[in-house]
C-alpha cells in the first residue's frame, strides 16, 4: 500500500513564526503535492514537485515555499505564519512523472496537518 | 465556471441500503479522468475509484461503482450495502487531458457529506 506520512497531525504556532510541514512517501513516486483545505473552498493546490529540487506553483502559492531535496520528502514552509494560514494541510504523491500528463495519475494523500496560527 | 459540481452538501442513508452521490463535470476535452475520494473525520483523503473518459465499462471497486454518463457529463458514485464506516465526506475530482502548458492538476468538487444511520 502507498504510504504518505505527515510530520504532525495538529500544530499550533504564533503569528510571525517560521513553520515547517514535512511529508514523506515510501512508494518512490515522482510527483508530490501540497494542498490546503478550507470549509466551503475545497482543496486548493499550493505547490507541487515533479522531481527532486523541482517545484511549480499551484493556485495559491503566496506566503508559502517548498523544498524537495530527496525524492521521498517534500516540505512546505510558511516563512512568517499569519492567522489566515490557519487551515488543514494535505500532502499527496502520485507515481507518474512527465508533468502528470497521464490521465490516470492517481494522487495518494497523507493524513493531513491541522495548523492553527494564533 | 465550476468544473466539478456536487449538488448535495449532505446525504443520509440507512445502513445496508445503497446510496448515490452526484457529480457533474464540465470539460471540452475528449480525454479526461474522473476520481472519487473519501475523507473520514480523521482527515485522510482515501482514493476510491477511477473512470477514464474512454472506458466503455463503468468502473467498479468492491462496494463502489461509478455510474458514468458521458453525454450528461455525470459521474455519480454508487455505494452499495452502506456501512457505518462509510460516513465521511466524498469528493469527486477530474483531470483534463489536453496539455495546457503546465501540470494537468486534479480539480476537486466541494464534496458531499454522507451520514449512514443504523
Interface residues (C-beta under 8 A of the other chain):
Chain A: X9 X40 X42 X43 X45 X48 X50 X56 X58 X88 X90 X92 X99 X100 X101 X103 X104 X105 X106 X107 X108 X109 X110 X111 X112 X114
Chain B: X31 X32 X33 X35 X37 X42 X43 X44 X45 X46 X47 X50 X52 X53 X91 X95 X97 X99 X102 X103 X104 X105 X106 X108 X109 X110 X111
